[in-house]
Structure formats: structure tokens, C-alpha cells
Amino acid sequence: MLNWFADVYAILATIPFISFFVLYLVIKWISRDSRKAAGWAVNVTTLLLLSSVAAMYRLIFQQSAASIMWWYVLFLLLFFGLFAFMQIKLKGELRPARLVRAVWRVFFLGLSITYVIFFLMGIVRYFQMT
């Protein structure tokens, strides 16, 4: 059972954008709510992108995948601090749920861009080696 879960996760993490659309369509079909489907698809895809980008980083730069985890932590802390400051300045109060959601969505965007860049770098590197 655990092997099956690991296999499914590996397939989904390898192609996270296809996973995004499949999750979106399935959740929209079940719930009939586009907004809820988009939110869930973004949340799950962000988790898949975390491991995908780390694996691509390890392959492209020949470094430990753990080293990119420090970058994840750094950017998350930076965005939390920046967004918390902006929220307090603009709204006068801190809303933790909105803060987490905003940072998570920006993290999704950043990981998506990084995934595409690493994907293209991997293709270029592959053709340079052959």
C-alpha cells in the first residue's frame, strides 16, 4: 500500500502542472465550485512543486536537495515578514489565515517559475551532454 502511494506521488510530482489541471477538474466535478477547486489544486500542486524543484535542483547543480530547503525557509520567512508588515500597515491588523494563504499562493507562483526555469535548464544541459 505504501509503495503504491509513493508511486502515485512520484508520477504526480514529476508533472505537477498536469496534476494541477487533473486535480482542478476532479474537484470541480465533485464540488461544482470553481474557486474551491482552484484553491485545492494550488495547495496540492505547491506541495508537489516543493519536491519537484528540489529534485531538479539536485540533478542540475549536483548538490544535495537539502540545500534548497534552506532557500525555501528563507523565502517563506521573507514573504511572511513582508506580507505581515504590509497587512498591518494597510489594514491596521494582522489576519494570520489571510497571511498564510497569501504567502502560500506567492510561493506557488515562485515555485512554478523556478520549475519552468529548471526544466528548461535541464533540457539545455541534456543536449549539451549528448
Order of alpha helices (4+ residues) and beta strands (2+ residues): alpha-alpha-alpha-alpha-alpha
